[in-house]
């Protein structure tokens, strides 16, 4: 097992970068700063455990880079970035604060995101994806992932694929759901909205190898061609 804290010293001029994030960024008695760093160890899986703050993950980079968008009042957040056996875990602890993340990852990185309050934006990922938020929208674009599971309690979901996924599961309690997939294959689609409309515009076949499960309690469900 290889466990190691990643020090935020990779960006050139990181001290100036952090200071700039502090200057002129006060909202009342609230302070903001950005902290950026790179990860030199191999990362096969990215795990983000957020509380308050938006998360953006972009695939296709040559290495893992992270920018933390920290917001706090009296005391800055205590953030953690640890790589263990190929899994990079980002998390933080504080009171009356929030941390958003902007992360670039290489192709083939598995991504797992959990947020309490904040939106999740995923772009260009090619490995399996899991993302959930209690309050916020989930947007996924240009996905080449085989297995994708997205959920939100309050907020919509919009997922678009460049290649036909094997398994898609998207669910919302309050908010509309949209899934856009290539139509060069058929899908076994289960689409349901307790209060709202449902529209499926892709080839369907019971027992197909490609499955889409899209549900919402309040809102519309759309499964359409990419």
C-alpha positions as CSV (number, residue, x, y, z in Angstrom):
1,X,0.0,0.0,0.0
2,X,1.3,3.4,-0.9
3,X,-0.3,6.3,1.0
4,X,1.0,9.7,0.5
5,X,-0.2,13.3,0.9
6,X,0.2,15.3,-2.2
7,X,1.7,18.7,-1.6
8,X,0.3,21.7,-3.4
9,X,3.6,22.8,-4.8
10,X,3.5,21.7,-8.4
11,X,2.3,24.8,-10.1
12,X,5.0,27.3,-10.8
13,X,4.5,30.4,-8.7
14,X,1.9,28.7,-6.5
15,X,2.5,31.2,-3.6
16,X,1.5,34.1,-5.9
17,X,-1.4,32.0,-7.3
18,X,-2.8,31.5,-3.8
19,X,-2.3,35.1,-2.8
20,X,-4.1,36.4,-5.9
21,X,-7.1,34.2,-5.0
22,X,-7.2,35.9,-1.6
23,X,-6.9,39.4,-2.8
24,X,-10.1,41.3,-3.5
25,X,-12.3,38.3,-3.0
26,X,-14.3,39.1,0.1
27,X,-18.1,38.6,0.1
28,X,-19.1,40.4,3.3
29,X,-17.0,38.6,5.8
30,X,-16.5,35.7,3.5
31,X,-13.1,34.9,2.0
32,X,-12.2,33.0,-1.1
33,X,-9.0,31.5,-2.5
34,X,-7.9,29.0,-5.1
35,X,-5.2,26.4,-4.4
36,X,-3.8,24.4,-7.3
37,X,-1.5,21.4,-7.5
38,X,-0.6,18.4,-9.7
39,X,-0.4,14.7,-8.9
40,X,2.7,12.8,-10.1
41,X,1.7,9.3,-8.9
42,X,-0.3,7.1,-11.2
43,X,-4.1,7.6,-10.6
44,X,-6.6,5.0,-11.8
45,X,-9.5,6.2,-9.7
46,X,-10.6,9.7,-8.6
47,X,-12.8,10.0,-5.5
48,X,-14.2,13.4,-4.5
49,X,-16.1,13.7,-1.2
50,X,-17.6,17.2,-1.2
51,X,-20.0,19.0,1.1
52,X,-20.7,22.5,-0.3
53,X,-19.2,23.5,-3.7
54,X,-19.4,22.7,-7.4
55,X,-17.3,19.9,-8.9
56,X,-15.9,19.8,-12.4
57,X,-14.0,16.8,-13.8
58,X,-12.6,16.8,-17.3
59,X,-11.0,13.8,-19.0
60,X,-8.3,13.6,-21.6
61,X,-5.5,15.4,-19.9
62,X,-1.9,14.1,-19.7
63,X,-1.8,14.2,-15.9
64,X,-4.0,14.8,-12.9
65,X,-4.3,18.5,-11.9
66,X,-6.5,19.9,-9.2
67,X,-7.8,23.3,-8.3
68,X,-9.6,23.8,-5.0
69,X,-12.0,26.7,-4.9
70,X,-12.1,27.5,-1.1
71,X,-14.7,29.7,0.5
72,X,-14.7,30.3,4.2
73,X,-15.2,32.9,7.0
74,X,-12.9,32.8,10.0
75,X,-10.8,29.7,9.3
76,X,-9.7,28.2,6.0
77,X,-10.7,24.6,5.2
78,X,-8.5,21.7,6.0
79,X,-8.3,19.8,2.8
80,X,-6.9,16.4,2.1
81,X,-5.5,14.9,-1.1
82,X,-4.3,11.3,-0.7
83,X,-3.2,8.7,-3.2
84,X,-3.5,5.1,-2.0
85,X,-3.0,2.1,-4.4
86,X,-3.9,4.2,-7.4
87,X,-6.9,5.9,-5.9
88,X,-6.8,9.7,-5.4
89,X,-9.3,10.9,-2.7
90,X,-10.1,14.6,-2.3
91,X,-12.0,15.7,0.8
92,X,-12.1,18.5,3.3
93,X,-13.2,19.3,6.8
94,X,-14.3,22.6,8.3
95,X,-17.3,24.6,9.6
96,X,-19.0,27.4,7.8
97,X,-17.0,26.8,4.6
98,X,-17.1,25.2,1.2
99,X,-14.7,23.7,-1.3
100,X,-15.3,23.3,-5.0
101,X,-13.1,21.2,-7.2
102,X,-11.9,21.6,-10.8
103,X,-10.0,18.4,-11.8
104,X,-8.3,17.2,-15.0
105,X,-7.7,13.5,-15.4
106,X,-6.2,11.3,-18.1
107,X,-8.4,9.1,-20.2
108,X,-9.4,5.9,-18.6
109,X,-9.7,7.3,-15.0
110,X,-12.6,6.0,-13.0
111,X,-14.5,8.9,-11.4
112,X,-16.6,8.8,-8.2
113,X,-18.2,12.0,-6.9
114,X,-20.4,12.6,-3.9
115,X,-21.6,16.2,-3.1
116,X,-24.1,17.5,-0.6
117,X,-24.8,20.9,-2.0
118,X,-23.4,21.8,-5.4
119,X,-23.5,21.0,-9.1
120,X,-21.4,18.3,-10.8
121,X,-20.0,18.8,-14.3
122,X,-18.3,15.9,-16.1
123,X,-16.8,16.1,-19.6
124,X,-14.8,13.7,-21.8
125,X,-14.6,10.8,-19.4
126,X,-14.1,7.3,-20.8
127,X,-14.1,5.0,-17.7
128,X,-16.9,4.2,-15.3
129,X,-18.6,7.1,-13.6
130,X,-20.6,7.5,-10.4
131,X,-21.8,11.0,-9.3
132,X,-24.5,12.1,-6.9
133,X,-25.5,15.3,-5.2
134,X,-28.3,16.2,-2.8
135,X,-28.9,19.7,-4.1
136,X,-27.6,20.6,-7.6
137,X,-27.6,19.6,-11.2
138,X,-25.5,16.9,-12.8
139,X,-24.3,17.5,-16.3
140,X,-22.2,15.0,-18.3
141,X,-21.0,15.7,-21.8
142,X,-19.0,13.8,-24.4
143,X,-18.9,10.6,-22.3
144,X,-17.3,7.4,-23.6
145,X,-18.0,5.5,-20.4
146,X,-19.5,2.0,-20.4
147,X,-21.2,2.3,-17.0
148,X,-22.6,5.6,-15.7
149,X,-24.7,6.2,-12.6
150,X,-25.9,9.7,-11.8
151,X,-28.3,10.9,-9.2
152,X,-29.7,14.1,-7.6
153,X,-32.4,14.8,-5.0
154,X,-33.1,18.4,-6.1
155,X,-31.8,19.3,-9.6
156,X,-31.8,18.0,-13.1
157,X,-29.6,15.5,-14.9
158,X,-28.3,15.8,-18.5
159,X,-26.0,13.1,-19.8
160,X,-24.7,12.9,-23.4
161,X,-22.6,10.1,-24.8
162,X,-20.2,9.8,-27.8
163,X,-20.2,6.0,-27.8
164,X,-23.0,3.6,-26.8
165,X,-22.9,2.9,-23.1
166,X,-23.5,-0.5,-21.7
167,X,-25.3,0.6,-18.5
168,X,-26.9,4.0,-17.7
169,X,-28.8,4.7,-14.5
170,X,-29.9,8.3,-13.8
171,X,-32.4,9.3,-11.2
172,X,-33.8,12.5,-9.7
173,X,-36.4,13.3,-7.1
174,X,-37.2,16.8,-8.3
175,X,-35.8,17.8,-11.7
176,X,-35.9,16.7,-15.3
177,X,-33.7,14.0,-16.7
178,X,-32.2,13.8,-20.2
179,X,-30.0,11.1,-21.7
180,X,-28.6,11.4,-25.2
181,X,-27.0,8.3,-26.8
182,X,-25.8,7.2,-30.3
183,X,-28.5,5.4,-32.2
184,X,-26.4,2.9,-34.0
185,X,-27.6,0.2,-31.6
186,X,-30.7,-0.7,-29.7
187,X,-31.3,-0.1,-26.0
188,X,-33.5,-1.7,-23.3
189,X,-35.0,1.5,-21.9
190,X,-36.9,1.9,-18.6
191,X,-38.1,5.5,-18.4
192,X,-40.5,6.8,-15.7
193,X,-41.7,10.1,-14.4
194,X,-44.3,10.1,-11.6
195,X,-45.3,13.7,-12.3
196,X,-44.2,14.8,-15.8
197,X,-43.8,13.6,-19.4
198,X,-41.7,10.8,-20.8
199,X,-40.3,10.7,-24.3
200,X,-38.1,7.9,-25.8
201,X,-36.6,8.5,-29.2
202,X,-34.0,5.8,-29.5
203,X,-34.2,2.2,-30.9
204,X,-35.6,-0.1,-28.2
205,X,-35.3,-3.8,-27.8
206,X,-36.2,-5.9,-24.7
207,X,-33.1,-7.8,-23.4
208,X,-30.7,-5.6,-25.3
209,X,-27.1,-5.5,-24.1
210,X,-27.3,-1.8,-23.7
211,X,-29.6,-0.6,-20.9
212,X,-30.9,2.8,-19.8
213,X,-32.8,3.4,-16.6
214,X,-34.0,7.0,-16.3
215,X,-36.4,8.1,-13.6
216,X,-37.7,11.2,-11.8
217,X,-40.4,11.8,-9.3
218,X,-41.2,15.4,-10.5
219,X,-40.0,16.5,-13.9
220,X,-39.7,15.1,-17.4
221,X,-37.7,12.2,-18.7
222,X,-36.2,12.3,-22.2
223,X,-34.1,9.6,-23.9
224,X,-32.9,10.9,-27.3
225,X,-30.3,10.5,-29.9
226,X,-27.0,12.2,-29.4
